[in-house]
Amino acid sequence: MTEIQPYTVVRTVEGIELRDYPEHVLVEVDAAGDFFAAGNLGFRPLLRYISGDNTARTSIAMTAPVIQQPSSPEQHVVSFVLPADLTAADVP
């Protein structure tokens, strides 16, 4: 089962939740394109990374959510939240 990052709902406004997440470790890539194209391009290398295409050749469990933020109109940062038991020092 996919680990879901815990959060606390700070407040809800018109059906949108403002959430507070605990400290966490991300792996992320920059991807060019609009929101949908960048999401697809960014997802693939992150999936390869957690599937064992990393320096330790170690698989890492998938978690939710996947995060995507624009850094410009045609550039996005796509991130995976790593499992809670991994620290930055543990990440291959």
C-alpha positions in Angstrom: 0.0 0.0 0.0 1.2 3.5 -0.8 2.3 5.5 2.2 0.3 8.7 2.4 2.1 11.7 4.0 0.3 12.7 7.2 -1.1 16.2 7.5 -3.3 18.5 9.6 -6.0 20.5 8.0 -5.4 24.1 9.2 -8.7 25.4 7.6 -11.1 24.9 4.8 -12.2 27.7 2.5 -14.8 27.0 -0.2 -13.9 23.3 -0.3 -10.1 23.9 -0.5 -8.0 22.6 2.4 -5.0 24.5 3.7 -2.8 21.7 5.1 0.2 21.6 7.4 2.7 18.8 6.6 5.5 17.6 8.9 9.1 17.9 7.8 9.9 15.6 4.9 12.5 14.7 2.3 11.8 15.2 -1.4 13.5 14.0 -4.6 12.7 16.3 -7.4 13.4 17.1 -11.1 12.9 20.2 -13.3 10.7 19.5 -16.3 9.9 21.7 -19.3 6.5 22.2 -20.7 3.0 23.1 -19.6 1.5 21.6 -16.5 0.5 18.3 -18.1 3.6 17.8 -20.2 6.0 18.7 -17.4 4.1 16.4 -15.0 4.5 13.5 -17.4 8.2 14.3 -18.2 9.1 14.8 -14.5 7.3 11.7 -13.3 9.3 9.2 -15.4 12.8 9.9 -14.0 11.4 10.0 -10.4 9.7 6.6 -10.9 13.0 5.2 -12.3 14.9 6.6 -9.3 12.6 5.0 -6.7 12.5 1.8 -8.7 16.2 1.3 -8.1 17.9 3.5 -10.8 20.0 5.3 -8.1 23.5 5.0 -6.8 22.7 2.3 -4.2 20.4 0.3 -6.7 17.8 0.4 -3.9 14.1 0.5 -4.4 12.2 3.1 -2.5 8.5 2.8 -1.7 6.1 5.1 -3.6 4.3 7.7 -1.5 1.5 10.2 -2.0 1.2 13.0 -2.8 3.3 13.8 -5.9 4.0 17.5 -5.9 4.3 19.8 -8.9 5.1 23.5 -8.8 5.6 25.9 -11.6 9.0 27.7 -11.7 8.1 29.6 -14.8 5.2 29.4 -17.3 6.9 26.6 -19.2 9.0 24.9 -16.4 7.9 22.9 -13.4 9.5 21.2 -10.4 8.0 17.7 -10.0 8.7 16.0 -6.6 8.1 12.7 -4.8 7.9 12.7 -1.0 10.1 10.0 0.3 8.9 7.5 3.0 8.9 8.9 6.5 11.6 6.5 7.7 14.2 8.0 5.2 16.3 11.0 6.2 18.3 13.1 3.8 21.4 11.2 4.8 19.8 7.9 4.0 18.8 8.8 0.4 20.9 7.1 -2.3 
